[in-house]
Amino acid sequence: MLKARTLRALTIVVLTMVLAAPVGAQEAQNWQRMVAALEAGTRIELHLADGTHVQGTLVTYDADVVVLNPRTRIPVAPWRVAYSEIRSVDVKRDAAMAPGTKVLVGIGIGAGVAFLALLILVASIAD
């Protein structure tokens, strides 16, 4: 009974290791194909094997590396990241409003509130 359980557990461990071994090589090929489908200038976020992540603009790609211009406050040189270091790639869509648009929306809301307060004041004085 104990020998059968041990043999079964050992078989499960060995099969898991054998089946999981090619996954790392396939992941690099998958990321390479995904990046190849993107255009230069696409905003992406890379999650790396060491736990860090970087947002930036795709500059170019090669057979072994992806070249990314990181999005930082202070400009830095483009990064060369090997496909084997990539754990996931997220494509960022440019759906966010530009800073100027946000300012204009804020001014419009402020003007609307001020006008509404003025109307309430006029209505209360008229009574």
Summary of the structure (lengths in Angstrom):
residues: 127
radius of gyration: 27.3
end to end distance: 93.5
largest distance: 95.0
contacts: 273
relative contact order: 0.11
helix: 50%
strand: 24%
